[in-house]
Amino acid sequence: MIAKLETEIAKLEKTLADPALYSRDPKAFETATATLGAKAKERSEAEDRWLELEMMREELAG
């Protein structure tokens, strides 16, 4: 799941790296920006959850 989010984030960042995107297609720029923010938040939450689970696993392993 985290790897998939990282791939999606990389694609959005590549899209937003186009300096002419905003002037050419403001709606696409806004959509990509909003989606990037949402995906970054989702990735952060997934990483936090993974860390939590990893810590629990280590506790159980001794």
N, C-alpha and C positions, 0 to 999 in steps of 0.2 A: 504494500500500500504506500509506504513512504517513497519507494523508488518510483512508483507511478506518479505520485505527486511531484517529485523532483523533475521528472520528464516533462510533465505538463507545465511546470513553472519555467523550465528552461525554454520551452516553445514560446510561452507568453513573453518572456524577457527578450527573446530574439525578435518577436513581432514588435515589441515596444522600442527596440533599439533602432528601428527605422526612423530617422529624423523627420521624414516627410509624412509619416503616418497621420499625425494630428491634422495637418493641413489638407491632406488628401481625403481622409475619412475619420472625422471627429468621433462619430458613433463607434467605430471599430476601436479607436483609441480608448474611449471611455469604457467600453465593454472589456477590453483586454486589461485595462488598469484595475477595474473592479474585480474581475476574475482572478487576477494575479494576487490581489490582496486577500481574497477568500481562500485561494489555494495555499498561500503562505501561512495563513492562520490554521488551516486544516492540517498542514504539514507539522507545524509547531505542536498542535494538540496531539497528533499521532506520535511524534517523537517523545513528548512528555509521557504519554501512555506507555510507549515501549520501554522507556526508562523505568517507569514505575513497575511494570511487569518483570523487567530484568532484575530489579532490586529484590522483588518478592521471590523470584526463582533462586537467586543467590542465597537468600535467607533460608529457604527450604532445603537447599543443597548442603547447608551447614557452614 
